[in-house]
Amino acid sequence: MTESVCGPLTENEIINAEDDALPLLEVTLYGDALELEKLGRRLKCGSRQLPARLKIHKISDLMKIVEAGIGKTPAMTLNGKILFEGYRQTEEIDEILRQCLLKESFEQASTDKTNP
């Protein structure tokens, strides 16, 4: 059971895909094959309880990594914004994503109030 929940991620895989009501966020992972494998497993394990669907992209091409402004791999972006560079524990990844979701929800609520 753990292997399927925390197993490797594939390109364009959607975590929490079974709940279409959740918002869909674009997550890009940067690094070499081994870094992507490790980071992908941590992301997959840590994001199962998040109130969002995550569409996963993987980039290992060095030129694309540099173009994205990544200075250290592995790294992760959410909707184009760098969330972190370097290894993080599963719990840290979960907390970073939760904070981003809270911020996004707050910003959306603020926009809704100013644009009735």
Buried (B, 14 or more C-beta within 10 A) or exposed (E): EEEEEBEEBEEEBBBBEEEEEBEEBEBBBBBEEEBBBBBBBBBBBBBEEBEBBBBBBBBBEEEEBEEBEBEEBBBBBBEEEBBBBEBBEBEEBBEBBBEBBEEBEEEEEEEEEEEE
